[in-house]
Amino acid sequence: MRTWKAQGIPLEDFPNVRRWYDTLKQRQGLRRGVALGADMARRGAMSEEERKNLFGTAKARVR
């Protein structure tokens, strides 16, 4: 959803989606998550601990 500008999607064409998006942007938890993602992007690669926290330690089985 955050890439709507880069994708050239005019949110004014979708007033309910715009209202929802604007409401979500005010949520403190979402803002913390966005800030964390931006910080991780600036730093580059994740540490092993960050990778385990994000993705877990179990290996996926391919069926």
N, C-alpha and C positions, 0 to 999 in steps of 0.2 A: 504494500500500500504506500510505503514511503517513497516509492520511485515514480509516482504518478507524473511528476514534472518531467523527468528524464524520458518517460515513455510518451510524452506529449498528450496525456489524457486530461482534458479540461474538466476539473471537478465541478465547475459551475453548471455543467450539463447533468450532474447527478447530485441534486441538492440534499437528498437524504444521506448519501454516502459522505458528502462534505460535512454535514452536521455531525455524523458519527465520528468521522476522522478528527474534527475539531474537538469533540468531547473527549476522545481518547487521548489526544495530545495533552490535555490538562491533568491526566492521572499521574500522580507522583511515581508510582511503580513503573509505568511505561517510560517516563522521562529518565528514571535511573537506568533502566535497561538500555535505552538509546545512548545515554552517555557512556555506559560501560562498553557497548559495541564500538562507539567512536574511539574510545581509549584503546581498545584492543586493536582496532584497525591502524591507529597511529603507531603502536608499538610493534606491529608485525606479527610474527609467529607466536602461538600460544605456548605457555610452559606445559610440561607434562601434567602437572597438577590441574591447570585450567582445562586441558583437554579431557582429563578424566571426569572433572566436575560437569563439563558440558555434555559429553558423549557417553559417559559411563565406562565401565571396564569390561563388560561382556562383549564377546565377539559375536557378530551376527552370523546366523546360519543361512546358507544359500540352499534353497530347496530345488 
